[in-house]
Amino acid sequence: MMNTVNNGMMSSSSSSSNATTTTSTANNQASSALKTYFKTPEGRYKLHFEKTHPSGLLHFSHGKTVSQVTFAHLKDKPTQSTQTSTSGVGVASGVRSAAARILGSSNGRTLSFVGGNGSSKYASGTARNGSVSASSTSNTNGNLNFDGKGTYLVFNVGDTLFISDLNSQDKDPIKSILFSNSNPICHAFDPDAKDGHDLLIGLNTGDVYSVSLRQQLQDMGKKLVGLHHYNKDGIVNNSRCTSLAWVPKGDGTFVVAHADGNMYVYEKSKDGVADSTFPPAKDQSQFSVSHTKTNKKAAVGVTGEDGVQGILLLVDDGETVQGGGNRFPLGAMKLKLLGWTANEPPVQPLSNPTARWHICQGSINCITFSNDGASMATVGRDGYLRVYDYKREQLICGGKSYYGALLCCAWSGDGKYILTGGEDDLVQVWSMDDRKVVAWGEGHNSWVSGVAFDPYWSPPNSDDTGENVVYRFGSVGQDTQLLLWDLEMSEIVVPLRRAPGGSPRGGSPTYSTTSQSSHWDACPLGTLQPSPSTRDVPKLNPVVTHRAHTEPLSGVLFTQDSVLTACRDGLIKVWARPASVENQTSNSETILNTA
């Protein structure tokens, strides 16, 4: 095959190689011109190290996707080892034979055997274009250096998902996972996951996977292991995944947003095979929530005589469960099928996702939850921020950008404020108490692609009263700049509001009878507001403006010791905080003095 390549193809390949080399050289020269530090009122932040993908690795779809970064902290290794086989393949033969005996006596009735881990029965099957070929068992030659805990960065570049050790100064990742004919777009980590599955991955094909990060690190291969597969082949929604998130305190519940304006609610404890169907949205311009129709199937968790666990799929008529020619009450706490004992609860609905939220027309660009899981914020292609009461499935408030789409949003740790950024080059601060924009920041020269509050920062003269009087947050944009902002409560003067209808509210300090902008009028619950005039809202100026990369930026993260910036091509920079820099300098001086 190598000898049959014609001269034209060789010339094209050579030109491509030269172009790549030229681009790389130009980027290196531009990078050398960047400062490796920036100053803030509390001290100097210094570039500690960088993370990226292997330099010689070319992706067939490189440039078609934007790299996103997820921070993942694995706690101490659990006492029980991670399960190394997915049940569709790894269940003992005793369970299989029992299932076969039941199937043989069912007289054609619907009854099939599935493993205990969702749709992993497809792991050894043929994957469509746009899905990953997954291994059903972990590599026996696992990563012996992995101790089951640590802090990691998960990021996507082209058709590959990379995992880097944040505590190591090695630039290259320690793990890469290759996808077949598809691109990972978004991912999310659940630090409080009660079982092994803590990492979500959304693809451009609409497919979604949940896996154990620990198990991926223990495996030496380049494919996902022990996966659960949701929305397989786009059976529920075939548009691109745009954002996903675990629901805080949701006990394994997660949400997935798509490019067509729909969001779906999943439960990772339920099988992803029997996906749900939903009626079409009656009005595409209106918010609506639809729940799964009545389930036609149910799952029974069973334990065989040899102690091996599995799952039986049984037909459900709403009152009884039919299997092997017999019928059993849905509420039965014990079920025996040829020596099989049902676990409690015996029956679990299979439908997944459990609900569909139609948010908007056009793409949902970002989803984020408040820390308590009570509220959810979304931003989209139509330029609106929407804030919901997640449990009640109700719109609380929202409003429009000054221009174009909103691309990102983030909650403050106390749930009082929301940041948004987008194509108007501005950062907006929303107050949940006022349900309005209370400040806007100008400083970027292009689209704002990432925003985040810094939960570890406190003012240099903080009185430690527990009350936040100053919030620090960061933003990054396609102008390659990192901006840091201080949101001081004393400087945000919200005008006295007029009472609804213009009538005075005697004795109320929050209302005024004087004329002023209608932006500060009380807003009814569930109302989407137009963008206010910039003259009516306090303006913020950045504390720091720093050109951090040579390429457009895609995200910013804050850790206890550092600030992380990521560009769209997969380069991550770790900027050490002033205290960390001082500690490093002190340690170096101690070592020199000792020597």
Buried (B, 14 or more C-beta within 10 A) or exposed (E): EEEEEEEEEEEEEEEEEEEEEEEEEEBEEBBEEBEEEBEBEBBBBBBBBEBBBEEEBEBEBBEEBBBBBBBBEBEEBEEEEBBBBBBBBBBBEBBBEBBEBBBEBBEEBEBBBBBBBBBBBBBBEEBBEBBBBBBBBBBEEBBEEBEBEBBBBBBBBBBBBBBBBBEBEEBBBBBBBBBBBBBBBBBBBBEEBEEBBBBBBBBBBBBBBBBBBBBBBBBBBEBBBBBBBBBBBBBBBBBBBBBBBBBBEBEBBBBBBBBBBBBBBBBBBBBBBBBBEBEEBEEEEEBBBBEBEEBBBBBBBBBBEEEBBBBBBBBBEEEBBBBBEBEBEBEBEEBEBEEBBBBEEBBBBBBBBBBBBBBBBBBBBBBBBBBEBBBBBBBBBBBBBBBBBBEEBEBBBBBBBBEBBBBBBBBBBBBBBBBBBBBBBBBBBBBBEBBBBBBBBBBBEBBBBBBBBBBBBBBEEEEEEEEBBBBBBBBBBBBBBBBBBBBEEEEBEBBBBBBEEEEEBEEEEEBBEEEBBBBBBBBEEBEBBEBBEEEEBBEBEBBBBBBBBBBBBBBBBBBEBBBBBBBBBBBBBBBBBBEBBEEEEEEEEEEEEEE
